[in-house]
Amino acid sequence: MATFVQSAGFPILLPLFFLFKSSKNTAFSSREKPSKSSLFLIYLFFGLMLAGDNLMYSYGLLYLPVSTYSLICASQLAFNCLFSLLLNAQKFTALILNSVVIVTISAALLAVHSESDTSTKLSAGKYTIGFVCTVAASATYALYLSLLEVTFKRVIKSETFDTILKMQVFPSFIASCACVVGLYASGEIRILTAEMNGFNKGEISYLMTLIWTAVLWQICCIGLLGLIFEVSSLFSNVISTLGLPAVPVLAVIFFHDKMDGEKIIALLLAVWGFLSYVYQNYLDDSKAKSSKSEQNEATITH
């Protein structure tokens, strides 16, 4: 069920297809578009990959303390750097490397600070399963983002919001179908009613937790896809990792948790890393505009 809700909220995106209809007069209209069968295989591949990745994350969170889980998840930036270098021809400058390292340290510092390790007792077997699943999920998620960037730029070749929606809705539908099969195959479908009835906060709170988790996952995913489409998979991953240190701040506001020095340092490091990446993108944009202006002037001169 934890895996299912990560993809099951895709129906909330369907009205956007009518609000943001794609224009046929795009910059890529003259290029060869993939066939319907190719698109189906793309959606199937990413859907199954998404389901498997979500399942591994769910097992990792089930068998690991939150602090250990968060620390391992922070490693996905390192995996993303590797895949971006191999698949996306990402250029690594000093500012980008600084951003990746600082944001990773920020997330790691926050994870090490957590006290949940001291209150959780796990068998060696379950701990190993959780550790392996979380590492594999982090690597798979990084590969997923890099492959999405490759697909947008080299296969689909479209510049419309409609393209982003399709790449979120159709794989999520396939992932949800795979999760439903898993619910029946594992027999978990038979205990869901008992699980809901035994929820401490009541049945309504149980349903609201599932519904809003599903909705917020879709909002998160459509934002990450947009960042991949507009910038890069690495930038998208930096933004998602940047959110980890913000969690303690929200906990202070809504749950009145204690805000100590280590949390403040983690937050400042995350902001520093984020600003480094943004500044590098600003330099790249300025350089590109300057080169374009020089080319235009040279054309006019000739």
Kinemage of the C-alpha trace (Angstrom):
@kinemage 1
@onewidth
@group {chain A} dominant
@subgroup {mainchain}
@vectorlist {calphas} color= white
{ca met a 1} P 0.000 0.000 0.000
{ca ala a 2} L 2.875 2.391 0.751
{ca thr a 3} L 4.161 1.707 -2.751
{ca phe a 4} L 0.731 2.023 -4.336
{ca val a 5} L -0.028 5.524 -3.002
{ca gln a 6} L 3.193 6.872 -4.532
{ca ser a 7} L 1.732 6.433 -8.025
{ca ala a 8} L -2.039 6.089 -7.542
{ca gly a 9} L -2.814 9.815 -7.452
{ca phe a 10} L -2.318 10.333 -11.193
{ca pro a 11} L -6.089 10.878 -11.931
{ca ile a 12} L -5.841 14.361 -10.358
{ca leu a 13} L -3.621 15.346 -13.307
{ca leu a 14} L -6.130 14.354 -15.994
{ca pro a 15} L -7.998 17.726 -16.036
{ca leu a 16} L -4.691 19.407 -16.900
{ca phe a 17} L -4.772 17.740 -20.319
{ca phe a 18} L -7.778 19.926 -21.176
{ca leu a 19} L -6.333 23.081 -19.607
{ca phe a 20} L -2.939 22.791 -21.305
{ca lys a 21} L -3.601 21.430 -24.764
{ca ser a 22} L -0.418 21.014 -26.788
{ca ser a 23} L 0.169 23.238 -29.784
{ca lys a 24} L 1.140 21.549 -33.016
{ca asn a 25} L 3.333 24.481 -33.996
{ca thr a 26} L 6.264 23.675 -31.734
{ca ala a 27} L 9.960 23.964 -32.441
{ca phe a 28} L 10.131 20.218 -32.887
{ca ser a 29} L 7.098 19.815 -35.166
{ca ser a 30} L 9.233 19.060 -38.203
{ca arg a 31} L 11.233 16.358 -36.524
{ca glu a 32} L 10.426 12.689 -36.547
{ca lys a 33} L 8.174 11.764 -33.633
{ca pro a 34} L 8.183 8.329 -31.973
{ca ser a 35} L 5.446 5.904 -33.022
{ca lys a 36} L 2.590 4.930 -30.726
{ca ser a 37} L 4.142 1.515 -30.145
{ca ser a 38} L 7.440 3.157 -29.174
{ca leu a 39} L 5.651 5.490 -26.773
{ca phe a 40} L 3.792 2.541 -25.240
{ca leu a 41} L 7.084 0.721 -24.635
{ca ile a 42} L 8.565 3.891 -23.114
{ca tyr a 43} L 5.608 4.317 -20.745
{ca leu a 44} L 5.677 0.604 -19.872
{ca phe a 45} L 9.395 0.667 -19.139
{ca phe a 46} L 9.252 3.769 -16.947
{ca gly a 47} L 6.060 2.563 -15.225
{ca leu a 48} L 7.564 -0.769 -14.195
{ca met a 49} L 10.805 0.961 -13.222
{ca leu a 50} L 8.841 3.414 -11.083
{ca ala a 51} L 6.896 0.628 -9.363
{ca gly a 52} L 10.074 -1.307 -8.569
{ca asp a 53} L 11.843 1.791 -7.278
{ca asn a 54} L 8.912 2.781 -5.050
{ca leu a 55} L 8.730 -0.763 -3.685
{ca met a 56} L 12.413 -0.745 -2.751
{ca tyr a 57} L 12.026 2.627 -1.030
{ca ser a 58} L 9.037 1.260 0.907
{ca tyr a 59} L 10.975 -1.800 2.089
{ca gly a 60} L 13.891 0.411 3.055
{ca leu a 61} L 11.678 2.645 5.189
{ca leu a 62} L 10.005 -0.437 6.702
{ca tyr a 63} L 13.239 -2.119 7.809
{ca leu a 64} L 15.509 0.839 8.575
{ca pro a 65} L 15.420 3.622 11.171
{ca val a 66} L 14.424 6.940 9.624
{ca ser a 67} L 17.868 8.459 10.239
{ca thr a 68} L 19.700 5.631 8.463
{ca tyr a 69} L 17.152 5.631 5.660
{ca ser a 70} L 17.511 9.391 5.098
{ca leu a 71} L 21.299 9.158 5.168
{ca ile a 72} L 21.338 6.485 2.447
{ca cys a 73} L 18.749 8.364 0.363
{ca ala a 74} L 21.090 11.354 0.313
{ca ser a 75} L 23.489 9.201 -1.713
{ca gln a 76} L 21.177 9.441 -4.728
{ca leu a 77} L 22.845 12.739 -5.660
{ca ala a 78} L 26.179 10.939 -6.054
{ca phe a 79} L 24.534 8.296 -8.242
{ca asn a 80} L 22.849 11.042 -10.258
{ca cys a 81} L 26.208 12.738 -10.850
{ca leu a 82} L 27.576 9.492 -12.287
{ca phe a 83} L 24.573 8.842 -14.544
{ca ser a 84} L 24.398 12.489 -15.640
{ca leu a 85} L 28.039 12.296 -16.659
{ca leu a 86} L 27.565 9.030 -18.569
{ca leu a 87} L 24.104 9.552 -20.102
{ca asn a 88} L 23.428 13.289 -20.182
{ca ala a 89} L 26.890 14.716 -20.909
{ca gln a 90} L 26.556 16.892 -17.804
{ca lys a 91} L 29.390 19.404 -17.447
{ca phe a 92} L 30.702 19.566 -13.886
{ca thr a 93} L 32.086 22.908 -12.782
{ca ala a 94} L 33.464 23.794 -9.372
{ca leu a 95} L 30.143 25.403 -8.417
{ca ile a 96} L 28.088 22.332 -9.391
{ca leu a 97} L 30.404 19.966 -7.502
{ca asn a 98} L 30.267 22.316 -4.526
{ca ser a 99} L 26.470 22.279 -4.675
{ca val a 100} L 26.224 18.472 -4.851
{ca val a 101} L 28.688 17.915 -1.997
{ca ile a 102} L 27.196 20.567 0.279
{ca val a 103} L 23.570 19.452 -0.246
{ca thr a 104} L 24.562 15.817 0.374
{ca ile a 105} L 26.418 16.750 3.579
{ca ser a 106} L 23.399 18.769 4.690
{ca ala a 107} L 21.061 15.787 4.268
{ca ala a 108} L 23.587 13.441 5.914
{ca leu a 109} L 24.024 15.778 8.898
{ca leu a 110} L 20.283 15.870 9.403
{ca ala a 111} L 20.057 12.074 9.216
{ca val a 112} L 22.918 11.463 11.670
{ca his a 113} L 21.314 13.873 14.117
{ca ser a 114} L 18.106 11.845 14.274
{ca glu a 115} L 17.569 9.885 17.479
{ca ser a 116} L 15.386 7.196 15.948
{ca asp a 117} L 18.295 4.738 15.689
{ca thr a 118} L 18.434 4.393 19.450
{ca ser a 119} L 14.790 3.387 19.741
{ca thr a 120} L 14.600 0.883 16.892
{ca lys a 121} L 15.660 -2.755 17.189
{ca leu a 122} L 15.917 -4.803 14.024
{ca ser a 123} L 17.216 -8.232 13.151
{ca ala a 124} L 20.411 -8.361 11.097
{ca gly a 125} L 18.544 -9.926 8.181
{ca lys a 126} L 15.866 -7.238 7.969
{ca tyr a 127} L 18.443 -4.489 8.429
{ca thr a 128} L 20.483 -5.895 5.539
{ca ile a 129} L 17.392 -6.120 3.327
{ca gly a 130} L 16.468 -2.547 4.168
{ca phe a 131} L 19.984 -1.298 3.527
{ca val a 132} L 20.327 -3.066 0.168
{ca cys a 133} L 16.840 -1.975 -0.947
{ca thr a 134} L 17.466 1.668 -0.057
{ca val a 135} L 20.842 1.802 -1.811
{ca ala a 136} L 19.344 0.094 -4.878
{ca ala a 137} L 16.347 2.444 -4.807
{ca ser a 138} L 18.595 5.527 -4.624
{ca ala a 139} L 20.647 4.311 -7.579
{ca thr a 140} L 17.530 3.362 -9.552
{ca tyr a 141} L 15.902 6.738 -8.884
{ca ala a 142} L 19.015 8.548 -10.115
{ca leu a 143} L 19.062 6.365 -13.239
{ca tyr a 144} L 15.324 6.994 -13.702
{ca leu a 145} L 15.844 10.763 -13.732
{ca ser a 146} L 18.768 10.579 -16.151
{ca leu a 147} L 16.884 8.273 -18.526
{ca leu a 148} L 13.913 10.645 -18.444
{ca glu a 149} L 16.175 13.493 -19.530
{ca val a 150} L 17.540 11.357 -22.382
{ca thr a 151} L 14.004 10.411 -23.420
{ca phe a 152} L 12.786 14.020 -23.454
{ca lys a 153} L 15.726 15.281 -25.518
{ca arg a 154} L 16.467 12.406 -27.903
{ca val a 155} L 13.294 10.353 -28.300
{ca ile a 156} L 10.099 12.328 -27.630
{ca lys a 157} L 11.521 15.668 -28.835
{ca ser a 158} L 8.654 17.864 -27.737
{ca glu a 159} L 8.524 21.148 -25.818
{ca thr a 160} L 4.969 21.081 -24.450
{ca phe a 161} L 3.525 20.723 -20.976
{ca asp a 162} L 1.326 18.025 -22.465
{ca thr a 163} L 4.475 15.920 -22.939
{ca ile a 164} L 5.385 16.226 -19.257
{ca leu a 165} L 1.849 15.246 -18.239
{ca lys a 166} L 1.889 12.142 -20.408
{ca met a 167} L 5.275 11.095 -19.045
{ca gln a 168} L 3.843 11.315 -15.534
{ca val a 169} L 0.301 9.979 -16.010
{ca phe a 170} L 0.902 6.916 -18.191
{ca pro a 171} L 3.894 5.462 -16.275
{ca ser a 172} L 2.024 6.141 -13.002
{ca phe a 173} L -0.995 4.244 -14.342
{ca ile a 174} L 1.217 1.268 -15.220
{ca ala a 175} L 2.982 1.442 -11.849
{ca ser a 176} L -0.394 1.536 -10.064
{ca cys a 177} L -1.596 -1.515 -12.000
{ca ala a 178} L 1.581 -3.363 -11.026
{ca cys a 179} L 0.989 -2.429 -7.373
{ca val a 180} L -2.619 -3.680 -7.501
{ca val a 181} L -1.339 -7.013 -8.833
{ca gly a 182} L 1.167 -7.017 -5.969
{ca leu a 183} L -1.558 -6.344 -3.394
{ca tyr a 184} L -3.520 -9.379 -4.558
{ca ala a 185} L -0.484 -11.616 -5.081
{ca ser a 186} L 0.875 -10.887 -1.592
{ca gly a 187} L -2.522 -11.284 0.065
{ca glu a 188} L -2.243 -7.815 1.613
{ca ile a 189} L -5.550 -6.843 0.029
{ca arg a 190} L -7.336 -9.071 2.592
{ca ile a 191} L -5.942 -7.232 5.620
{ca leu a 192} L -6.470 -3.639 4.465
{ca thr a 193} L -9.846 -3.346 6.184
{ca ala a 194} L -8.384 -4.563 9.472
{ca glu a 195} L -5.458 -2.180 9.043
{ca met a 196} L -7.821 0.749 8.517
{ca asn a 197} L -9.984 -0.222 11.504
{ca gly a 198} L -6.918 -0.524 13.718
{ca phe a 199} L -5.475 2.868 12.777
{ca asn a 200} L -4.925 4.896 15.958
{ca lys a 201} L -6.428 8.113 14.614
{ca gly a 202} L -9.505 6.434 13.132
{ca glu a 203} L -10.699 5.340 9.712
{ca ile a 204} L -11.182 8.865 8.328
{ca ser a 205} L -7.626 9.809 9.253
{ca tyr a 206} L -6.369 6.600 7.619
{ca leu a 207} L -8.132 7.428 4.354
{ca met a 208} L -7.048 11.073 4.466
{ca thr a 209} L -3.447 9.973 4.984
{ca leu a 210} L -3.563 7.740 1.915
{ca ile a 211} L -5.392 10.276 -0.259
{ca trp a 212} L -3.197 13.265 0.547
{ca thr a 213} L -0.025 11.198 0.309
{ca ala a 214} L -1.079 10.160 -3.199
{ca val a 215} L -1.993 13.740 -4.195
{ca leu a 216} L 1.204 15.300 -2.867
{ca trp a 217} L 3.355 12.651 -4.562
{ca gln a 218} L 1.865 13.626 -7.917
{ca ile a 219} L 2.478 17.323 -7.283
{ca cys a 220} L 6.065 16.517 -6.367
{ca cys a 221} L 6.625 14.293 -9.411
{ca ile a 222} L 5.160 16.726 -11.942
{ca gly a 223} L 7.442 19.424 -10.516
{ca leu a 224} L 10.519 17.186 -10.770
{ca leu a 225} L 9.637 16.251 -14.350
{ca gly a 226} L 9.283 19.925 -15.218
{ca leu a 227} L 12.745 20.640 -13.815
{ca ile a 228} L 14.223 17.777 -15.836
{ca phe a 229} L 12.479 19.112 -18.943
{ca glu a 230} L 13.598 22.718 -18.435
{ca val a 231} L 17.041 22.252 -16.829
{ca ser a 232} L 18.484 18.786 -16.111
{ca ser a 233} L 17.984 15.632 -14.080
{ca leu a 234} L 20.805 16.645 -11.743
{ca phe a 235} L 19.180 19.996 -10.970
{ca ser a 236} L 15.887 18.188 -10.316
{ca asn a 237} L 17.628 15.875 -7.861
{ca val a 238} L 19.373 18.775 -6.127
{ca ile a 239} L 15.985 20.414 -5.551
{ca ser a 240} L 14.431 17.201 -4.173
{ca thr a 241} L 17.375 16.668 -1.802
{ca leu a 242} L 17.223 20.321 -0.777
{ca gly a 243} L 13.807 19.594 0.704
{ca leu a 244} L 15.181 17.221 3.371
{ca pro a 245} L 16.616 19.921 5.675
{ca ala a 246} L 13.373 21.888 5.340
{ca val a 247} L 11.473 19.104 7.126
{ca pro a 248} L 12.704 20.072 10.643
{ca val a 249} L 11.649 23.687 10.021
{ca leu a 250} L 8.134 22.565 9.107
{ca ala a 251} L 8.124 20.288 12.154
{ca val a 252} L 8.937 23.287 14.354
{ca ile a 253} L 6.089 25.304 12.819
{ca phe a 254} L 3.373 22.633 12.804
{ca phe a 255} L 4.417 20.162 15.540
{ca his a 256} L 6.394 22.507 17.833
{ca asp a 257} L 9.553 20.410 17.623
{ca lys a 258} L 12.817 21.764 18.994
{ca met a 259} L 15.014 23.659 16.530
{ca asp a 260} L 18.638 23.128 17.568
{ca gly a 261} L 21.979 24.170 16.144
{ca glu a 262} L 22.555 21.067 14.010
{ca lys a 263} L 19.249 21.502 12.189
{ca ile a 264} L 20.009 25.158 11.533
{ca ile a 265} L 23.458 24.269 10.148
{ca ala a 266} L 21.916 21.584 7.902
{ca leu a 267} L 19.410 24.112 6.567
{ca leu a 268} L 22.072 26.763 5.908
{ca leu a 269} L 24.278 24.229 4.113
{ca ala a 270} L 21.350 23.192 1.926
{ca val a 271} L 20.621 26.803 0.998
{ca trp a 272} L 24.310 27.410 0.278
{ca gly a 273} L 24.468 24.380 -2.006
{ca phe a 274} L 21.277 25.399 -3.775
{ca leu a 275} L 22.486 28.962 -4.390
{ca ser a 276} L 25.769 27.618 -5.808
{ca tyr a 277} L 23.877 25.581 -8.374
{ca val a 278} L 21.537 28.455 -9.241
{ca tyr a 279} L 24.500 30.817 -9.700
{ca gln a 280} L 26.166 28.331 -12.059
{ca asn a 281} L 22.988 28.188 -14.140
{ca tyr a 282} L 22.922 31.997 -14.187
{ca leu a 283} L 26.515 32.061 -15.490
{ca asp a 284} L 25.685 29.463 -18.158
{ca asp a 285} L 22.631 31.434 -19.314
{ca ser a 286} L 24.609 34.688 -19.445
{ca lys a 287} L 27.358 32.997 -21.463
{ca ala a 288} L 24.824 31.513 -23.882
{ca lys a 289} L 23.097 34.880 -24.389
{ca ser a 290} L 26.443 36.603 -24.933
{ca ser a 291} L 27.491 34.036 -27.554
{ca lys a 292} L 24.145 34.387 -29.317
{ca ser a 293} L 24.468 38.183 -29.414
{ca glu a 294} L 27.976 37.942 -30.870
{ca gln a 295} L 26.760 35.541 -33.549
{ca asn a 296} L 23.896 37.897 -34.474
{ca glu a 297} L 26.268 40.863 -34.689
{ca ala a 298} L 28.655 38.870 -36.868
{ca thr a 299} L 25.781 37.872 -39.174
{ca ile a 300} L 24.614 41.488 -39.519
{ca thr a 301} L 28.190 42.648 -40.221
{ca his a 302} L 28.621 40.105 -43.015
